[in-house]
Amino acid sequence: MPWNTDPGLFLGEVEPEGRPLWSIEAPVPDGETWVPLRQLLGELGDDQLKAAVRAIELASWRNQHRFCGVCGTPTRQRETEFAFECPRCDTEFWPRVTPAVIMLIHRGDEVLLARHARSPGPVYSCVAGFVEAGETLEEAVVREIDEEVGVRVGKPFYLGSQAWPFPHALMAAFLVPWASGDPVPDGHEILDARWFRRETLPQLPPGISIARRLIREFFQDPEI
């Protein structure tokens, strides 16, 4: 099956039936309104979210690589894989995945949660940030925590990962023990940061997010 049938993108096959799954870019129908994916996070199942994430990231990749970034020549998409190639200089363009880290800092029976400037309403979540060139994931964890909330931490413990299409991140999640210092929000990305116990948890991110999983894992409570 070709991967580059326009205007849709073949995303793969749905198991166990092997039915083809496509994403299609279309104008908004009259009288209807598109809902941003972020607003649907609490309503989607795991399979639905995975398909939506894949569709959004591939559509963004295709729209951003219609021309070669080296010589400006119109690119062509390969028929058998997700890649663009330049017919003039042979440069290849693959879907972009940006590594990021997200971490739950814990101290005794408390966790440090932050209110992000871009978060809707009074939602508190984990500290997170993108990995910089030349950094390891663990180095990014320590740097982002220092920059955003100003505390010192111990050795990060890797928990898992999640694809996050805002815009095209792969979030690596860590549990991190607090070592010293009081939380001081940077005032730019982080507006507030506080310690919370299980019984005082604030409004949290959607249950399907890996931030929520970190909090559930720490408290060993599937009801969170």
N, C-alpha and C positions, 0 to 999 in steps of 0.2 A: 504494500500500500504506500503511495507517495506521501511524503511528509509536508509538501509545500503546495497543496491544492488551495488556490485562492478562491474566496476570501477567508476560508477557514484554516485552522491548524489542527492536524491530527495529534491528539494527546496520548494515544495509546489504546489499549483494549481493557474493557471492564470484565474482571473475572467474577464468577467462573464461566460465564457464558461466552466470553471472548467478543463481546459487542464493541464496535469501534466508538470512541469518544472524541468529539470534535469541539473546538471553540470557534465561535463565529463573531466577528465584529459587525455590529449593525447599528443603524440610527435608532434613536429613542422613538418608539411608536407614539402617535398622537394621543394625548391624554394620559400618558404614562411617565413615570420618573424612574431613572436608574438609581439603585441604592448602592452606595459604596460598600465594598466587601467588609471593611472594618465594622460597619454597623450590623453585619450579619454574623459576626464571629460567635456570638452566644447561641445562635440558632442552627448552625451547620453541624452535621456529623463529621467524623474524621475523614471519610471517603469524599464527601462533598467539599470539605475544606481543601483537601489535597488536590482535587481536580481544579478548584477555583484558583489556588495558588499557582499551579502549573500553567493554567491558561493565561493568567495575568502576566506572569513573568515572561512567557514566550511571546505574547503579543507585544509587550514592551520592547523585548529584544529585537523582534522583527521590525518594529517601527523605527528603531534607533540605528539600524544598520542597512538601510536601503542604499547607502552610498559608502564607498570605501573611505575609512578614516585616514588612509595614507595618501592616496592619489586622487580621491574624489570621484572615481568611476562608479557607475551604478553596479551594485553587487547582484549576484544570483544565488538563490538558495538551492542547496543540494536536495536531490529527490529522496535520498535514502537515510538522511540523518539531519539533526538540528544544527546546521552550520551554514553560514553565508561565505561566499568566496568572491574575491575580486578577479574578474577575467583578465585584467591588465597586469597586476603585480603579484597575483596569487596569494594575497593576504587572506587569512581565515578569521572569521568572527564567530565565536561560540557564545551560547547564552551566558550571561554574566551572573555569577553568584558571589555576593559580598559577605565575607565572614564577619560575624559580630559575636559578642559575648553578653550574656545576661547572668546575673549572680545574686543569690540570696545570702546576705551577711547575717550570721547568727551569733548570739551571745547568751549562753545559758538557755533559758526557755523563751528568749525574745528573738525577734527578727527585725532587721532594719529595712523599712519600706519608704519609698520616696514618691512624692507627687511631681510628675513631669509637667513641664510647661505645655507640652502638646497633648496631654491626656484630657479626655472629656470629663468635665465635672470633677468631683472630689475623689477620683480613683487613685489609689496608692499601689505601686508596683515595685519590682526589683530594679536595681541599678543596671544599666546596659549601655553598650557603646560599640562602635565599629573597631575592628582590628586594624592597626596602622601597618604600613609597609615595613617588613623586617621584624615584626613582633611575633612572638609565640602567643598562643591563646592565653596562657597563664600570665604572661607579662601584660597583656591587654586588660585582664581582670584587675590586676593590682593598680595599674595606671588609671583606669576609668573610675575605680572606687576612690582613689586619692583625689582625682580631679573633681568629681561630682559631689562627694559627701565628706571628703577629708579625713577618713579614718584609716588606720593601719590594719592589715589583715594577715592571717596565716596562709597556709598552703591550700589552694583551691582544690575541690573535689569535683570531678566531672560527673554530671548526671545524665545528660542526653542532649538531643538537638531537635530543632524544628525549623522547617522552611517558613520564612516570613516575608510576604511580598510587599514590603513597605520600605524601599521599593523592590529589592531582590536579595534579601539577606538570608543567610543560614545562621540561625542563632544556636550557639553552643552554651549550654547551661551549666552553672557551677554552684555548689554550696560552699560558702567561704566562712571560716571562723574569724570572728572579730579578735583583734589583738590589743589595740589601744586607740584612744582619741574619742572625742565627741563628734557626732555628725554635724557638719556645717554645710548646708546647701550652697551650690555655686551661684545661685541667684539667676542663672541663665537657662540652663537645661533643667535644673532641679529647683523647685520652688519651696519644698518642705521635705524634711526627712526625720523620721521618728522611729523609736523602738516600740514594737507591739508584741503582746502575748496572745495566745490563742483566743482568750475571751475578749480581747479588745481589738481584734482585727478590723480594719476599716473596709470601705468598699474596694473590692479587688478587681483585677482584669478578668476577662471572660474565662470560663472554666476550661475551654479548649486550648488556651494559651499555655506555653511552657512556663511562663511566670507563675501562673496558678499551680502548675504541677510542682514547681520548686517548693511552694508554700505547703502544699499537701504533703509532699515527701518529708519535709522537715518535721511537721507536726504529726506525721503518721495518721492523718485523718482524711479518709476519702470523701467526707461530707463537705470539706472546704471547697 
